[in-house]
C-alpha cells in the first residue's frame, strides 16, 4: 500500500459538517438516541488498547424523567432504551458528512451516571476495543524463529495465532488469524522483528498501525467442527482505513504545537553484557550513535556526542553476541527518539491514529521533520471536531523528498 501525503492547507473545504455514527445490535442507532449524545471521544495509543467515551443526555424534558438510568420501568421501551448498558458492543464512526471512518468496535465497560445538584442528569459511557479480552500476558520474542533469513509483518501475525507455549515462554493469541495475501506480497522483508516485554495483541496492533493496517475481531467464513461460526482476527488493510501521511504546518493546519527538546537523558553509547554458555565466554558489545545505520534524529547527534553519556545493560544478560548487538542498537535508537517529543492539535482527522507518520513544518529547524504519532484523542461536540496528538520526532525531512506536486488533497 502506497501512502498518500495529505497537505491539509490545500484541502480546507473537506472539513465542514463534522459527523459521527453509532451502530449497535447490528444496525445504526435510532436518531432519537443519537441526538442524546452531546460529545464523542475516541482515544488510542501505541502501547495500549484504544477506546471511546460518550457523554449522553439522560433527561427527557417533555416527560420530565430520566431516559436511560434512573427510571423504574424494567422492560426495554422506546422511552427507556438499553443502548448504553455495560457489555453492549458498539461501533463508532467519526468524520464528516458523507465521509465517516470506523474508529473502533468496542464493548461498553462502564457507565458513570451523574444526577447533578443543578442541571439535568447525564451519562459518561466508556468502552474499550473488543480486542481487550486478548490482553493476558507479556512476552519477549524475536522473529524469524524457524531458520528463515527474513520475515514480514503478516508472517508474524500468522505466527501469533496458536496458543502460547508457556514452557518456552513463546507468545500466542490462541485465536485464528487471517491476513490479506496481496497485501503481504507488498510488505517489506525484515531480518528481525522483535517484541520486547509486550502483550501480543498490543504488539500486533503496533505493527498494524505502522503499516496502515487494522486489527479487527470478526466472524470467520470458516465454521468450526460443530458447524458454528468462529471468531478470527484480521490483520491487514480494510475498506475503513486509508494509508495516509498528513503534512501539518504551524500557522495553517496546526492549531497548537508544543515540542520539548532535551538532552538531559540522551545517550551516545550503550554497552550490553552477558555470557555465552556454548563458548563459555564473556559477552560485551558496545555501540555508539555513529555505528547506527540511518540513526534517528541524525541532525541532533552532535548534541548527544557532546554529552558523551554511556549506559551499561546487564539485565537480563545477553546469551549471544548477536543478541547483545541487537539490544544495544535498539536501546540507542529508542533513547535518541525521545530527544524531541511534542503535543499538538489540528482539525478532526479520523485517519490520524497512533503509529502513523506526520510531517511537521513551519516550526524551525530544531522541530520540523518526520514524527511518529504516539497517542491521539478525537473529540466531536457542539464546538466541532478536533484531533489532539502526541508524537516523537524520528528525523528531519529529507530535502527535496516531497515537492508540491507530490501532495494530494484530502478526500
C-alpha positions as CSV (number, residue, x, y, z in Angstrom):
1,X,0.0,0.0,0.0
2,X,1.4,3.4,-1.0
3,X,0.8,6.2,1.5
4,X,-0.8,9.4,0.4
5,X,0.8,12.6,1.5
6,X,-2.0,14.9,2.5
7,X,-1.5,18.7,2.6
8,X,-4.3,19.9,4.7
9,X,-3.8,23.6,3.9
10,X,-4.8,22.7,0.3
11,X,-7.9,20.8,1.4
12,X,-9.8,23.1,3.8
13,X,-13.2,22.7,2.2
14,X,-13.2,19.0,3.1
15,X,-13.5,19.7,6.8
16,X,-17.0,21.2,7.2
17,X,-20.0,19.4,8.8
18,X,-18.5,17.0,11.3
19,X,-20.5,13.8,11.8
20,X,-20.5,10.6,13.8
21,X,-22.4,7.4,13.7
22,X,-23.2,4.7,16.3
23,X,-24.1,1.2,15.4
24,X,-25.5,-1.3,18.0
25,X,-27.3,-4.6,17.8
26,X,-26.4,-4.9,14.1
27,X,-27.9,-1.6,13.0
28,X,-27.5,2.1,13.2
29,X,-28.7,3.6,16.5
30,X,-32.1,5.5,16.2
31,X,-31.8,9.3,15.6
32,X,-33.6,10.0,18.9
33,X,-30.8,8.2,20.8
34,X,-28.0,9.7,18.7
35,X,-29.4,13.2,19.4
36,X,-28.9,12.5,23.2
37,X,-25.1,12.1,22.6
38,X,-23.6,15.5,23.3
39,X,-19.9,14.5,22.9
40,X,-18.0,11.7,21.3
41,X,-14.4,11.0,22.2
42,X,-12.0,8.3,20.8
43,X,-8.5,7.7,22.3
44,X,-5.8,5.4,21.1
45,X,-2.1,4.9,21.8
46,X,0.8,2.8,20.6
47,X,1.1,1.0,23.9
48,X,-2.5,0.5,25.0
49,X,-5.9,-0.7,23.8
50,X,-8.0,2.0,22.2
51,X,-11.4,3.0,23.4
52,X,-14.2,5.5,23.4
53,X,-16.2,7.8,25.7
54,X,-19.7,9.1,25.1
55,X,-21.3,11.9,27.0
56,X,-25.1,11.4,26.9
57,X,-28.1,13.4,28.0
58,X,-30.1,11.3,30.4
59,X,-33.2,13.6,30.8
60,X,-36.4,13.8,28.8
61,X,-37.6,17.4,29.2
62,X,-41.1,16.7,28.0
63,X,-41.8,13.8,30.3
64,X,-39.5,15.3,33.0
65,X,-38.0,11.8,33.6
66,X,-34.7,10.1,33.2
67,X,-34.2,8.2,29.9
68,X,-31.5,5.6,30.3
69,X,-30.8,5.3,34.0
70,X,-32.9,6.5,37.0
71,X,-36.3,5.3,35.8
72,X,-38.3,2.5,37.4
73,X,-39.6,0.7,34.3
74,X,-37.8,-2.7,34.0
75,X,-38.8,-3.5,30.4
76,X,-36.9,-2.0,27.4
77,X,-39.0,0.5,25.6
78,X,-38.6,3.4,23.1
79,X,-38.8,5.8,26.1
80,X,-36.2,3.7,28.1
81,X,-33.8,2.1,25.6
82,X,-30.8,-0.1,26.7
83,X,-28.2,1.2,24.2
84,X,-25.7,2.1,26.9
85,X,-25.8,-1.0,29.0
86,X,-22.3,-2.4,30.1
87,X,-21.5,-5.4,27.8
88,X,-23.2,-3.9,24.7
89,X,-21.0,-3.8,21.6
90,X,-20.9,-0.5,19.8
91,X,-19.3,0.6,16.5
92,X,-18.2,4.2,16.5
93,X,-17.7,6.1,13.2
94,X,-16.3,9.7,13.1
95,X,-15.5,12.1,10.3
96,X,-17.5,14.4,8.1
97,X,-20.8,14.4,6.3
98,X,-20.9,11.5,3.7
99,X,-17.3,10.5,4.8
100,X,-17.0,8.8,8.2
101,X,-14.4,6.2,9.3
102,X,-14.8,3.3,11.6
103,X,-12.8,4.3,14.7
104,X,-13.4,1.3,17.0
105,X,-15.6,-1.7,17.6
106,X,-15.8,-1.7,21.4
107,X,-17.7,-3.0,24.3
108,X,-19.2,-0.7,26.9
109,X,-17.2,-1.3,30.1
110,X,-18.6,1.4,32.5
111,X,-21.4,3.9,32.8
112,X,-20.9,6.9,35.1
113,X,-24.4,8.2,35.9
114,X,-24.5,11.8,37.1
115,X,-27.5,13.2,39.0
116,X,-26.2,16.7,39.3
117,X,-27.0,19.3,42.0
118,X,-28.1,21.6,39.3
119,X,-28.9,20.8,35.7
120,X,-30.1,17.6,34.1
121,X,-28.8,14.1,34.5
122,X,-26.2,12.8,32.1
123,X,-24.1,9.7,31.5
124,X,-20.4,9.2,30.7
125,X,-20.3,5.9,28.8
126,X,-16.8,4.3,28.5
127,X,-15.7,1.4,26.4
128,X,-12.7,-0.5,25.1
129,X,-11.9,-2.2,21.9
130,X,-13.3,-5.8,21.9
131,X,-9.7,-7.0,21.5
132,X,-9.1,-6.0,25.1
133,X,-10.1,-9.5,26.2
134,X,-7.0,-10.9,24.4
135,X,-4.6,-8.9,26.6
136,X,-3.4,-11.5,29.0
137,X,0.4,-11.8,29.5
138,X,3.5,-10.0,28.3
139,X,6.2,-11.8,26.3
140,X,9.7,-11.2,24.8
141,X,10.3,-12.9,21.4
142,X,12.1,-12.5,18.1
143,X,11.2,-13.5,14.5
144,X,12.1,-15.2,12.4
145,X,12.3,-18.2,14.7
146,X,12.3,-21.0,12.2
147,X,15.6,-20.7,10.4
148,X,14.4,-18.4,7.7
149,X,16.5,-15.3,6.9
150,X,13.7,-12.7,6.5
151,X,10.2,-12.1,7.8
152,X,7.2,-9.9,7.1
153,X,4.6,-8.4,9.4
154,X,1.9,-10.7,8.1
155,X,4.1,-13.7,8.7
156,X,4.4,-12.6,12.4
157,X,0.6,-12.2,12.6
158,X,0.1,-15.7,11.4
159,X,2.8,-17.0,13.8
160,X,0.9,-15.5,16.7
161,X,-2.3,-17.4,16.0
162,X,-1.5,-20.6,18.1
163,X,-1.9,-20.6,21.8
164,X,1.2,-19.6,23.8
165,X,3.7,-22.2,24.8
166,X,4.4,-21.4,28.4
167,X,7.3,-23.9,28.7
168,X,9.2,-21.9,26.1
169,X,7.6,-18.6,27.1
170,X,6.6,-18.3,23.4
171,X,3.8,-15.8,22.7
172,X,0.5,-16.6,21.1
173,X,-3.1,-15.4,20.9
174,X,-5.0,-18.7,20.8
175,X,-7.3,-17.5,18.0
176,X,-7.4,-17.9,14.3
177,X,-5.6,-15.1,12.3
178,X,-6.5,-14.1,8.8
179,X,-4.4,-11.9,6.5
180,X,-4.6,-10.3,3.1
181,X,-2.3,-12.3,0.8
182,X,-2.0,-9.5,-1.8
183,X,-1.1,-7.0,1.0
184,X,1.5,-9.5,2.4
185,X,3.2,-9.7,-1.0
186,X,3.7,-5.9,-1.0
187,X,5.2,-5.9,2.5
188,X,8.9,-5.3,3.0
189,X,11.1,-8.1,4.5
190,X,12.9,-7.6,7.8
191,X,15.9,-9.5,9.1
192,X,14.4,-9.3,12.6
193,X,11.1,-8.3,14.2
194,X,11.5,-8.0,18.0
195,X,8.7,-8.0,20.6
196,X,10.1,-6.7,23.9
197,X,8.0,-7.5,27.0
198,X,4.7,-6.7,25.3
199,X,1.2,-8.1,25.2
200,X,1.0,-10.0,21.8
201,X,-2.3,-8.2,20.8
202,X,-0.8,-4.8,21.5
203,X,2.3,-5.7,19.6
204,X,0.2,-6.8,16.7
205,X,-1.7,-3.6,16.8
206,X,1.5,-1.6,16.8
207,X,2.8,-3.4,13.7
208,X,-0.5,-2.9,12.0
209,X,-0.6,0.8,12.7
210,X,2.9,1.2,11.3
211,X,1.7,-0.4,8.0
212,X,-1.5,1.5,7.8
213,X,-3.4,-1.8,8.6
214,X,-6.1,-2.5,11.2
215,X,-6.5,-5.4,13.6
216,X,-10.2,-6.4,13.7
217,X,-12.0,-9.1,15.6
218,X,-14.7,-10.6,13.2
219,X,-16.5,-13.8,12.4
220,X,-14.6,-16.2,10.2
221,X,-16.1,-17.5,6.9
222,X,-15.0,-21.0,8.0
223,X,-17.1,-22.9,10.5
224,X,-15.8,-24.9,13.5
225,X,-16.2,-28.7,13.9
226,X,-19.8,-28.2,15.2
227,X,-20.8,-26.1,12.2
228,X,-20.8,-22.9,14.2
229,X,-19.2,-19.6,13.2
230,X,-15.9,-18.9,14.9
231,X,-14.1,-15.7,15.6
232,X,-10.9,-14.6,14.0
233,X,-8.5,-11.7,14.0
234,X,-8.0,-10.0,10.6
235,X,-4.6,-8.3,10.2
236,X,-4.4,-6.1,7.1
237,X,-5.8,-3.2,5.1
238,X,-9.6,-2.7,5.3
239,X,-12.1,-0.6,3.4
240,X,-12.4,1.6,6.5
241,X,-8.7,2.6,6.6
242,X,-6.5,4.7,4.4
243,X,-2.8,4.7,4.4
244,X,-2.2,8.5,4.6
245,X,0.6,10.7,5.9
246,X,-0.5,14.2,6.8
247,X,1.5,17.4,6.4
248,X,0.7,19.7,9.4
249,X,2.1,23.2,9.3
250,X,2.2,25.7,12.2
251,X,0.1,28.8,11.3
252,X,-2.0,26.9,8.8
253,X,-3.2,23.5,9.9
254,X,-1.7,23.1,13.4
255,X,-4.0,24.9,16.0
256,X,-1.3,24.3,18.6
257,X,2.1,22.7,18.8
258,X,4.2,22.2,21.9
259,X,7.6,20.5,21.3
260,X,10.1,19.6,24.1
261,X,13.8,19.5,23.2
262,X,16.0,17.9,25.8
263,X,19.3,16.1,26.0
264,X,19.3,15.5,29.8
265,X,18.8,11.7,29.4
266,X,20.4,11.3,25.9
267,X,23.0,8.5,25.4
268,X,25.8,8.4,22.9
269,X,26.8,4.8,23.7
270,X,25.3,1.6,25.1
271,X,27.2,-1.5,26.2
272,X,25.3,-4.8,26.6
273,X,26.9,-7.6,28.7
274,X,26.2,-11.3,29.0
275,X,27.6,-14.8,28.9
276,X,27.8,-17.2,26.0
277,X,27.2,-20.6,27.6
278,X,28.3,-22.5,24.5
279,X,31.6,-20.8,24.1
280,X,31.9,-20.2,27.9
281,X,33.0,-16.6,27.2
282,X,32.0,-13.2,28.4
283,X,30.0,-11.0,26.0
284,X,30.5,-7.2,25.8
285,X,29.1,-5.4,22.8
286,X,29.4,-1.6,22.7
287,X,27.6,0.6,20.1
288,X,27.5,4.3,19.6
289,X,25.2,6.5,17.6
290,X,27.9,6.8,15.0
291,X,27.6,3.0,14.5
292,X,23.9,3.0,13.6
293,X,22.7,2.8,10.1
294,X,20.2,5.7,9.5
295,X,20.1,6.8,13.1
296,X,17.0,8.7,14.4
297,X,17.3,12.5,14.7
298,X,20.5,12.4,12.8
299,X,20.7,16.2,12.8
300,X,20.9,16.2,16.6
301,X,23.6,13.5,17.1
302,X,26.3,16.2,17.8
303,X,24.4,17.2,21.0
304,X,24.4,13.6,22.3
305,X,28.1,13.2,21.3
306,X,28.9,16.3,23.3
307,X,27.2,14.9,26.4
308,X,29.0,11.6,25.8
309,X,26.9,9.5,28.2
310,X,27.1,5.7,28.2
311,X,24.8,3.1,29.7
312,X,25.7,-0.5,30.6
313,X,22.9,-3.1,30.4
314,X,23.5,-6.3,32.3
315,X,19.9,-7.5,33.0
316,X,18.8,-9.7,31.5
317,X,22.2,-11.0,30.4
318,X,22.7,-11.4,26.7
319,X,23.1,-15.0,25.5
320,X,24.8,-14.4,22.2
321,X,26.9,-11.7,20.6
322,X,24.1,-11.0,18.0
323,X,21.6,-10.6,20.7
324,X,23.8,-8.2,22.6
325,X,24.5,-6.2,19.4
326,X,20.8,-6.0,18.6
327,X,19.8,-4.9,22.1
328,X,22.5,-2.2,22.2
329,X,21.3,-0.8,18.9
330,X,17.7,-0.9,19.9
331,X,18.4,0.8,23.2
332,X,20.3,3.6,21.4
333,X,17.5,4.1,18.8
334,X,14.8,4.2,21.5
335,X,16.7,6.6,23.6
336,X,17.6,9.1,20.8
337,X,14.0,9.0,19.5
338,X,13.0,10.7,22.8
339,X,15.1,13.8,22.2
340,X,12.2,15.7,20.6
341,X,8.7,15.0,21.8
342,X,5.6,17.1,21.1
343,X,1.9,17.5,21.5
344,X,-0.4,19.2,19.0
345,X,-3.9,19.9,18.0
346,X,-5.4,20.0,14.5
347,X,-8.7,19.8,12.7
348,X,-10.5,16.5,13.2
349,X,-8.7,13.8,11.2
350,X,-10.2,10.3,11.7
351,X,-7.3,8.8,9.7
352,X,-4.7,10.2,12.1
353,X,-4.1,7.4,14.6
354,X,-1.3,6.2,16.9
355,X,1.5,4.6,14.9
356,X,1.0,6.8,11.9
357,X,3.6,9.3,10.5
358,X,3.1,13.0,10.2
359,X,5.2,15.7,8.7
360,X,5.6,18.8,10.8
361,X,6.5,22.1,9.1
362,X,6.7,25.8,10.0
363,X,8.3,25.3,13.4
364,X,12.0,25.8,12.6
365,X,15.0,23.5,12.0
366,X,15.0,22.0,15.5
367,X,11.5,20.7,15.3
368,X,10.4,20.4,11.6
369,X,10.6,16.8,10.4
370,X,9.0,13.4,10.4
371,X,7.2,12.4,13.6
372,X,5.7,9.1,14.8
373,X,2.3,9.6,16.4
374,X,2.2,8.0,19.9
375,X,-1.3,8.9,21.0
376,X,-4.4,10.6,19.6
377,X,-7.6,11.9,21.1
378,X,-10.5,12.7,18.8
379,X,-13.3,14.9,20.3
380,X,-16.5,15.8,18.5
381,X,-19.0,18.1,20.2
382,X,-21.0,21.2,19.7
383,X,-17.8,23.2,19.2
384,X,-16.7,21.0,16.3
385,X,-14.3,18.1,15.7
386,X,-10.6,18.3,16.8
387,X,-7.8,15.8,17.0
388,X,-5.1,16.2,19.6
389,X,-2.0,14.1,19.4
390,X,1.4,13.4,21.0
391,X,4.3,12.5,18.8
392,X,8.0,11.8,18.8
393,X,10.4,13.2,16.1
394,X,12.1,10.5,14.1
395,X,14.2,12.5,11.7
396,X,14.4,15.7,9.7
397,X,12.6,15.7,6.4
398,X,14.8,14.9,3.5
399,X,15.4,18.0,1.4
400,X,13.5,17.7,-1.9
401,X,11.9,14.4,-0.8
402,X,8.4,15.7,-1.5
403,X,7.8,18.6,-3.8
404,X,4.4,20.3,-4.1
405,X,3.5,18.1,-7.0
406,X,3.6,15.1,-4.6
407,X,0.9,16.4,-2.4
408,X,-2.7,15.3,-2.8
409,X,-5.8,16.8,-1.4
410,X,-7.8,15.1,1.3
411,X,-10.9,13.2,0.2
